[in-house]
Amino acid sequence: MKLPSFLRKYFWDVDFNSPDLKGNSFFVINRLLEYGDLKAISWLFKHAKRKQIEQVIKKSRELSPKTLNFWCLFFNLTG
């Protein structure tokens, strides 16, 4: 899956055109959950399965406590 160019700003620290970025769904989902705006989150919900997103929320060590709390409430998960 190719990432759209409007998501480039969320991946400032990696090569946006790298095949590793496109193949690493955990990293992409994690980054968009933490920093994404409404357009980025909308794109994420259209292109990632709910189970994938929930797994990232449950396993990520990079989401801030505030972000983690928000997404746990949003998806009705226990953090």
Buried (B, 14 or more C-beta within 10 A) or exposed (E): EEBEEEBEEBBEEEEBEEEEBEEBBEBBBBBBBBBBEEEBBEBBEEBBEEEBBBBBBBEBEEBEEEBBEBBBEEEEEEE
